Amino acid sequence: MLVVGELINASRKAIGVAIKEQNVEFVQKVAKDQFEAGAHYIDVNAGIFLEKEPEYLAWLVKTVQEVIDCPCCLDSPDPKAIAAAFAVHKGVPMINSISLEKARYDALLPVLAGTDLKVVALCMSDDGMPETMADRLKIADKLINGLVQANVPIGNIYVDPLVQPVSVNNTFAMEFINSVEGIMTQFKGVHTMCGLSNISYGLPERKFMNRGFAVMAIAKGLDGMIVDPLDRMMMASIVAAEALAGRDAYCAKYLKAYRNKQFEF
């Protein structure tokens, strides 16, 4: 499971203030905490700042990578912001995200073409947000084929079937989960990814819903999550679900997590 730490996002009030004030210590602590909790990538987002987004996204990358040896997930649809952040990034980042929306697709595909960048391919088009498995698979097919034709390795593509709140429509959770299975079955070598917490939007005690949803999606093949790695119960649930799904030979990762006291709360 590839875990992307979601907490350095300007839409979170404390992070937005820290970015505006250039509070290095605060941002670095959030980055270190996520990395030490098991994140493989640190998502960085400065999207609320519009004209200053390129400057602030580059600042976030430099600030994060000063204290941890971890790649970033560059969270922006703006190619100028991506280019500014990429210019200062050490190693190979992930881009979050390209979609089938024409303006976004046309802007980001040249950035990705022929590179070794990992990319989140979001199942959204100019027709709006997909609601059914069929809608998602249709968009995924076009995105994957477009990226592969642009010489993006299929193993670098993380398709996000788009999580929508189950509080809005009680079919949304299973349509997403079935889409994960469909994508992983039809497109061999591709990965799947999601911003998992959207599933519980508008509901109380959201962490319980998020954890249950994560376990169900892992059983269908989900192998990437944008999630809060400081939620120890979530991280433990991921380890257990991967073992139960047959993706942990001899339960080695599960046993390692036990020895590291990951299951003590």
C-alpha positions as CSV (number, residue, x, y, z in Angstrom):
1,M,0.0,0.0,0.0
2,L,1.3,3.4,-1.0
3,V,0.4,5.9,1.6
4,V,0.3,9.6,0.8
5,G,0.1,11.8,3.9
6,E,-2.7,14.4,3.4
7,L,-2.2,16.9,6.2
8,I,-0.1,19.6,4.5
9,N,-3.1,21.1,2.6
10,A,-3.7,24.9,2.6
11,S,-7.5,24.3,2.9
12,R,-6.8,23.2,6.5
13,K,-6.8,26.4,8.5
14,A,-3.6,25.9,10.5
15,I,-1.7,24.9,7.4
16,G,-3.0,27.9,5.4
17,V,-1.8,30.2,8.2
18,A,1.6,28.4,8.4
19,I,2.1,28.8,4.6
20,K,1.1,32.5,4.6
21,E,3.4,33.2,7.6
22,Q,6.2,30.9,6.2
23,N,6.2,29.0,9.5
24,V,9.0,26.5,8.7
25,E,9.0,24.8,12.1
26,F,5.2,24.0,12.0
27,V,5.2,22.6,8.5
28,Q,8.3,20.5,9.1
29,K,6.8,19.0,12.2
30,V,3.6,18.0,10.3
31,A,5.8,16.5,7.6
32,K,8.0,14.6,10.0
33,D,5.1,13.2,12.0
34,Q,3.5,11.9,8.8
35,F,6.7,10.3,7.6
36,E,7.5,8.7,10.9
37,A,3.9,7.3,11.0
38,G,4.5,5.5,7.7
39,A,3.7,7.9,4.8
40,H,5.6,7.1,1.6
41,Y,4.8,10.5,0.0
42,I,3.9,13.8,1.6
43,D,1.1,15.7,-0.2
44,V,1.7,19.4,-0.5
45,N,-1.1,21.8,-1.5
46,A,-1.1,25.6,-1.6
47,G,-4.2,25.9,-3.8
48,I,-6.1,28.6,-1.8
49,F,-3.4,31.2,-2.6
50,L,-4.1,31.4,-6.4
51,E,-1.5,33.8,-7.8
52,K,1.1,32.8,-5.2
53,E,0.5,29.1,-5.6
54,P,3.7,28.4,-7.6
55,E,5.9,30.3,-5.0
56,Y,4.2,28.7,-2.0
57,L,4.2,25.1,-3.5
58,A,7.9,25.4,-4.2
59,W,8.4,26.7,-0.6
60,L,6.5,23.7,0.8
61,V,8.6,21.2,-1.1
62,K,11.9,22.8,0.0
63,T,10.6,23.1,3.6
64,V,9.5,19.4,3.8
65,Q,12.5,17.9,2.1
66,E,14.9,19.8,4.4
67,V,14.0,17.5,7.3
68,I,12.9,14.2,5.7
69,D,14.1,12.0,2.9
70,C,10.7,11.6,1.3
71,P,9.2,12.5,-2.1
72,C,6.3,14.9,-2.3
73,C,3.0,14.5,-4.0
74,L,2.5,17.9,-5.8
75,D,-1.2,18.6,-5.4
76,S,-2.2,21.1,-8.0
77,P,-3.9,21.3,-11.4
78,D,-1.8,24.3,-12.3
79,P,1.2,23.5,-14.6
80,K,3.0,26.6,-13.4
81,A,2.8,25.5,-9.8
82,I,3.8,22.0,-10.7
83,A,6.8,23.3,-12.7
84,A,7.9,25.6,-9.8
85,A,7.7,22.8,-7.3
86,F,9.3,20.2,-9.6
87,A,12.3,22.5,-10.1
88,V,13.3,22.3,-6.4
89,H,12.1,18.8,-5.7
90,K,14.7,16.1,-4.8
91,G,14.0,12.8,-6.4
92,V,10.9,11.8,-8.4
93,P,7.6,13.3,-7.2
94,M,4.0,12.3,-7.7
95,I,1.6,14.6,-9.5
96,N,-1.9,15.0,-8.1
97,S,-3.7,15.1,-10.5
98,I,-4.6,14.9,-14.1
99,S,-8.2,14.4,-15.2
100,L,-10.2,14.1,-18.4
101,E,-11.3,17.7,-18.1
102,K,-9.9,19.2,-21.3
103,A,-8.2,22.3,-19.9
104,R,-6.5,20.3,-17.1
105,Y,-5.6,17.4,-19.4
106,D,-4.1,19.6,-22.1
107,A,-2.1,21.6,-19.5
108,L,-0.7,18.6,-17.6
109,L,-0.1,15.9,-20.2
110,P,3.0,17.7,-21.7
111,V,4.4,18.0,-18.2
112,L,4.0,14.2,-17.7
113,A,4.9,13.0,-21.2
114,G,8.0,10.8,-21.4
115,T,8.9,11.3,-17.8
116,D,9.2,8.9,-14.8
117,L,6.8,10.9,-12.8
118,K,4.1,9.1,-10.9
119,V,0.6,10.5,-11.5
120,V,-2.8,10.4,-10.0
121,A,-5.4,10.1,-12.8
122,L,-8.7,11.4,-11.5
123,C,-11.9,10.0,-13.0
124,M,-13.5,13.3,-13.8
125,S,-14.4,14.8,-17.1
126,D,-16.1,17.9,-18.5
127,D,-19.4,16.0,-18.2
128,G,-19.0,16.2,-14.4
129,M,-18.4,13.7,-11.6
130,P,-19.1,10.0,-12.4
131,E,-21.7,8.3,-10.3
132,T,-21.6,4.7,-11.6
133,M,-18.9,2.1,-12.2
134,A,-19.5,2.2,-15.9
135,D,-18.9,6.0,-15.9
136,R,-15.7,5.6,-14.0
137,L,-14.3,2.8,-16.2
138,K,-15.0,4.8,-19.4
139,I,-13.0,7.8,-18.1
140,A,-10.3,5.5,-16.7
141,D,-9.9,3.9,-20.1
142,K,-9.4,7.2,-21.9
143,L,-7.0,8.5,-19.2
144,I,-4.8,5.4,-19.1
145,N,-4.6,5.1,-22.8
146,G,-3.7,8.8,-23.2
147,L,-1.0,8.6,-20.6
148,V,0.5,5.4,-22.0
149,Q,0.5,6.9,-25.5
150,A,2.4,9.9,-24.0
151,N,5.1,7.4,-22.8
152,V,4.1,7.4,-19.1
153,P,4.8,3.9,-17.8
154,I,1.6,2.1,-16.8
155,G,3.1,1.3,-13.4
156,N,3.4,5.0,-12.7
157,I,-0.4,5.6,-13.1
158,Y,-2.6,5.7,-10.0
159,V,-6.2,5.9,-11.1
160,D,-8.5,7.6,-8.6
161,P,-12.1,6.5,-9.3
162,L,-13.3,9.5,-7.3
163,V,-14.8,9.0,-3.8
164,Q,-18.1,10.8,-3.2
165,P,-20.0,11.0,0.1
166,V,-22.2,8.1,1.0
167,S,-24.3,10.6,2.9
168,V,-25.4,12.0,-0.5
169,N,-26.2,8.7,-2.2
170,N,-26.1,5.3,-0.6
171,T,-24.7,3.7,-3.8
172,F,-21.6,5.8,-3.9
173,A,-19.4,3.6,-1.7
174,M,-20.0,0.4,-3.6
175,E,-19.9,2.0,-7.0
176,F,-16.4,3.2,-6.0
177,I,-15.3,-0.1,-4.6
178,N,-16.5,-2.0,-7.6
179,S,-14.8,0.5,-9.9
180,V,-11.5,-0.3,-8.1
181,E,-11.9,-4.0,-8.8
182,G,-12.9,-3.3,-12.5
183,I,-9.9,-1.0,-13.1
184,M,-7.4,-3.4,-11.5
185,T,-8.9,-6.3,-13.5
186,Q,-9.1,-4.6,-16.9
187,F,-5.9,-2.6,-16.9
188,K,-3.1,-4.9,-15.8
189,G,-0.1,-3.1,-14.2
190,V,-2.0,0.1,-13.3
191,H,-2.6,1.2,-9.6
192,T,-5.5,2.7,-7.8
193,M,-5.6,5.6,-5.4
194,C,-8.1,7.7,-3.6
195,G,-8.7,10.6,-1.2
196,L,-10.4,8.3,1.2
197,S,-11.9,10.7,3.7
198,N,-14.5,12.1,1.2
199,I,-16.6,9.0,1.8
200,S,-17.7,10.2,5.3
201,Y,-18.3,13.9,4.5
202,G,-21.2,15.2,6.5
203,L,-21.3,12.3,8.9
204,P,-20.4,12.1,12.6
205,E,-17.5,10.0,13.9
206,R,-16.0,10.1,10.4
207,K,-12.9,8.0,11.2
208,F,-15.0,4.9,11.8
209,M,-16.6,5.2,8.4
210,N,-13.2,5.9,6.8
211,R,-11.6,2.8,8.3
212,G,-14.3,0.5,7.2
213,F,-14.3,1.9,3.7
214,A,-10.5,1.5,3.5
215,V,-10.7,-2.2,4.5
216,M,-13.5,-2.9,1.9
217,A,-11.6,-1.1,-0.9
218,I,-8.3,-2.9,-0.1
219,A,-10.1,-6.2,-0.5
220,K,-11.0,-5.2,-4.1
221,G,-7.4,-4.2,-4.9
222,L,-6.9,-0.6,-3.9
223,D,-3.2,-0.1,-3.4
224,G,-2.8,3.6,-2.8
225,M,-4.4,6.1,-0.3
226,I,-4.3,9.8,0.4
227,V,-5.0,9.6,4.1
228,D,-4.1,10.9,7.5
229,P,-1.2,8.6,8.6
230,L,-1.5,9.9,12.2
231,D,-4.7,8.0,12.5
232,R,-3.1,4.9,14.1
233,M,-6.2,2.8,13.9
234,M,-6.4,3.6,10.2
235,M,-2.8,2.6,9.6
236,A,-3.3,-0.6,11.6
237,S,-6.5,-1.4,9.6
238,I,-4.5,-1.0,6.4
239,V,-1.8,-3.5,7.5
240,A,-4.4,-6.0,8.7
241,A,-6.5,-5.7,5.5
242,E,-3.5,-6.2,3.2
243,A,-2.6,-9.4,5.1
244,L,-6.2,-10.7,4.8
245,A,-6.3,-9.7,1.1
246,G,-3.2,-11.9,0.4
247,R,-0.9,-9.0,-0.2
248,D,1.5,-9.7,2.7
249,A,3.6,-12.9,2.3
250,Y,3.7,-14.9,5.5
251,C,2.1,-11.8,7.2
252,A,5.6,-10.3,7.4
253,K,4.4,-6.7,7.3
254,Y,1.7,-7.4,9.9
255,L,4.3,-9.0,12.2
256,K,6.7,-6.1,11.7
257,A,3.9,-3.7,12.6
258,Y,3.2,-5.7,15.8
259,R,6.9,-5.7,16.8
260,N,6.9,-1.9,16.2
261,K,4.0,-1.6,18.5
262,Q,1.8,-0.2,15.8
263,F,-1.2,-1.9,17.3
264,E,-0.9,-0.3,20.7
265,F,-3.4,2.6,21.2
